[in-house]
Amino acid sequence: MDDEKVRDIKEKKRIYQNNIDALDKKFVFVSPSIEGNFTIIEGNKRAVALQCLGKLVSNEIYLGISNDIRKYVWGRYSI
């Protein structure tokens, strides 16, 4: 992971530590089926920051399911 992404995650973690509601805690996942595997397409760095704080569980997600997800670059590696 590059330095810019690491800095961004650390900054999000700091913001969440100061105010857990300061940033959005909703995420968008996609999957070829309800069984998974899931790819986060919105909220990756926020999810990492929340996980570091032990606060990722019980947040709201939106899940898109389609076999066509396999055709997209960002979906290929989670399958």
Secondary structure by P-SEA (a helix, b strand, c coil): ccaaaaaaaaaaaaaaaacccccccbbbbbcccccccccccccaaaaaaaaaacccccbbbbbbbcccccccccccccc
